[in-house]
Amino acid sequence: MKDTLNGIKIIDFSHRLPGPFASYLLANLGADITKVEDQKFKDPFIAGSFPKIDASFKAWYEQFNKDKKITRLDFNSETIKDEIAKLISEADALILALPEKVVLKLGIKEAIKECKKPLTCIELVASTEGTKSHMHDLNALADMGILSVHIEGRSEKFIAPPLLPIAGIAFGNQIALNILAGMIKTQSDQKAVFSKVGLFESTQTMFGPFWSEEVRDQKTYLHTGRYPCYGIYRSKDGQYIALAAVEEKFWQKFCELFKLGELDAFDTNENGSKTKVIDALSNLTLSEIKSTIGNHEICLSVS
């Protein structure tokens, strides 16, 4: 599918994660992506405080944008509206995530109106319902309630957020999906498509099926580390072991290999199966664990 979107031109007026990640996905399908940045301020992932406090931002920027054309323009130039209009006139779709005052200064809306071919324009917002004007990944997860899965059973006064910005990643996927749907619509109707995609609503769309009323009340999540068969353990030499022996055949083989006897994979007793697994793995080095596993497939991964 890498050449599916060959010849499709997309202008990305976004920054940070969701928009650039969406255009990264579209670039992987062959689309010709031009990412437009202010030559003075650039993308916050490579300019300002973000890359100074965390090197991952710069690495993400490079990964998201490696197959795009980065066009840096002087947003205060006297010719900026003409430059923007030319870019838009050649585009099939736009990803738009700029403050309204910048949109006006660049003349983006006027350029869209004057474009002779039907465009798909997707604007990124915090919420399409207008209930939120600003939010980040963590806010979206908290506001829809799914963050409780991450904190279930924990009592620390400070809890680190999930490793990756999963709501932002989901947002990027939703943006790319809307771009594709919009382009299909423009081809069939020969009319421009304008729509807004909200971080909050995309989080609901992507994660809502995992967070239904029936599920959220049962408090038996596998993914909270409740059960001994599915979790992350530490070896004697401080390495991490990911165990996901959910199926009975894998759990039984795991218990057999580590001489644990017959343990309940879904035991929730405080001093039950999980404690025995912790004791067994924490008394073995990583190399000893690898040696014990051998060539057996038991859904156990070592770092």
N, C-alpha and C positions, 0 to 999 in steps of 0.2 A: 504493500500500500504506500510505499515511500514516494511514488511519483503521482499519486492520485490528484494532488492539487497543483501540479505543474502549470505555470502560466497564470495562476491566481495571485494577484498582488494585494497585500494587506499592509496598511499603515498602522503602526502601533504607537499611539500617543499615551502610553501608560508607563508606569515605573514600579519599582519594588518587586513584589512577587506575583499577584494573580494575573494581571494583564500580560506581562512578559512570559509567564509560564504558559498561558493560553497560546500566545503566538509561537512559543517554542514547540508546543504540540502540533500546531498547524505547519510549522516549518518542517517538522519530521515527516509530514505527509506531502511535502514538496512545494508548499506555498512560498512565494517570494515575499519575505517580510522586511519592511523598512521600519526601524525603530527610531522615532524622532525625539531628540533631547535638546534641551537648552544648553548651548555650548559653555555657558558660565556655571550653571548649577548641576547639570548632568543628572544621572539617576542617583537617588539617595543611597543605593546599595554600594556605590563606588565613591560617593562624595559626601562630605559632612561627617557626622559622628558615628554613623552605623559601622562603616568598615574599621573605624578606630577601636571600637569596643569589641568587635567580633569579626574575625577574618572570614567566617562562613558567608557573610553577605557578599563580599567581593567574589568568592568562589561560585556562589549561586548566580551572580550576575554573568560571570563568564560562561557558565554552563547554559543558562537560559538563552543567551544572545550570540552564541558562537557561530550560528548558521544564519545570522541576519545581517542586513546592512544597517550600520549605526550612522544616522545622519544627525550631526550636531549643528544647530542653527542659532544665530543670534536672535533671540526672541524680542529684542528691542530694536532690531534693524528696521529701517524705513521700508525695506522691500519684503519684510517677513510675510505679509499677507499674500503677496504674489508667489513667493516660494512655497507656502503651504498650499495655495490653490492648485499649483502645478502638480504637487504630490498627490493631492486628493483626486484631481481629474484623471489620474492614471490608475486609481485604486479600484478594487472590487469590494473591499470591506475596510472598516476602521474599527480600532479598539480605542475608546476614548475614556481617559481617566485624568482629567486636568481640572484645576479650579475654574469656576465659571469666568472669573476675570481674565484668566489666561486664554480660555477658549475664545472670548471676545477679542482680546488683543491680537490673537493669531488669525482671526477671521475664519475660523473653522466652519461655523454654521453657514456663513455666506457661501463659502467654497462648496459645501455640500449641496446647497440649493442650486448652485450654478453648474454642478456636475452634470454632464450630458447623459451618463449611463446610470442605471439604478444601483445605488449603493446599499450595502448592509452596514449599519452603524450601531455598534453595541457600546452603551455607556455604562461604566462601572460605578455603582453607588453602594453605600452601606446597607440600605434597605429600600426596596422598590415601593414599600408601603409608606415610606416617609417617617416611620416611627423612630429611626435612628439616623443621625446625620454623620456620626463618626463611630467607628468601631474597628477593632483588630480581631485577628484570629481567635484569641482567647475569649474575647467578649462574645463572639458569635456562638462558641461552644457553650459558654456559661448561660447565655440568654435562652438557648433552646433546651437547656437542662441536661444535655448529654455529658457535660463535664463531670457530673456526679459519678459516672462509671470510672473515671480516672482517680477519684478521691475516695471511692468506696472502701471502707474498712481502715482508713488511715487517720492517724491522730496528730500528725506533726502540725506545728503552728505555721510552718511555711512548707508548701508543696510545690515542687518544680512542675512547670507545665509539661504537656506531652512533648516528646523529643522533637517532632516535626510540626510545622504549622499546618495541621491537617485540614482545618477549615479553609485556609488560604489556598491549599492545593486543590481542594474540592471546588472552590470558587473558580480557579483557573480552568479546570475541566469543564465547568458549566459555561464559562465564557466561550471556550472553543466550540462547544456543542451548539451554542446559540449562533455563533458565526456561521457554522456549517448549515444550520437550519435556515438562517436568514438568506444565505446565498442560494439555497434551493428554492426558497420562496421568490426571490427576485427573478430567478430564471423562469419560473412558471408564470408569474404575474407581470413581469417587466415593470415592477414598481419598487421604489426604495423601501427598505425595511429599517425602522428605527426602534430600538428597544433598550430597556435598562435591565441590568442584571445586578441583583443585590447580594452582598456577602451573606447576610442573614438568611435570605430565602434559598440561596444555593446550599447553605449548610443544612437547612431543613430538607431540601430535596435529596441531597446525597446521604444524609445520616438519619433522616426521619424514619425510614423503614427499619432501622436498627433500634429505634427508640419509641416504639408504639406504646400505648397505654398499657397493654397486656404485659409488655416486657419490663417497663420501668418500675412496676410494683412488685416484681417477683424477687428481686435482690439475690439472684443466683447466677450472676455473670461469670462465665468462664474467664473472661479477659481482665478481671480485676485481681487475679492471682489467688482466688479463693480456694482453688483445688490444687492438690500436689502434682497432678499430671500435666499441668500447663502453667509454666512460670520460668523465672530466671534464677538460677542458683549460682553460688560462687564456689570455686575450687579452693583447695588448700593454699595454692600459690596465687590466689586473688583474681583468677580468670573467671569469665562468665560462661555459664552453660545454659543454653535455651532448651528446655524440655517441653515438647508438645505431644506427648504420648497419650492422646485422647482416646484413640481406638483401643479396644481391649487387648488385641494381639500385640500392639506396641508396648502397652503398659506391662503386660505379663512378661514379655521378653526383657524389658528394662529391669524389672524386679528380679528376674532370674539372673541376668548378667551381673547385677550388683549385689546379689545374694541378700535380698530384702524380704524374702518370703512372700506370703500372700497379703498384699496391701490393697486397700480400697483407693482407687484412683480419684474418687470424688469425696473423700473423707474431709470433713470440716472441723473435726475435733482439734482443740488447741495443741494437744500433745500426741496427735495421731500420725497418720501416714506422712504428712508434710515434714514433721520434725525428723522422722527416720530418714527421709530422703536428704534433708539438709545435712544431717550428721554424716551420712554415707558419702555425699559428694564433697563436703567441706574437709574431709579427712583424706582426700585423694588429690594429687597434683593433676594438672591438665594432661600431661603425657600419660599418667596412669589411667585417667578416664578414657582417653583415646584408645589406649591399649585394651581396656576392658570392652569397649564398644566393638572394636575390630571392624569387620565388614557388615555388621548387622545394621539393618535399617530399622531404627526405632524412633524416628523423629526427634533426635537429640543432636543439637549443633553446638560445637565448641568454638570459642573465639581464637 
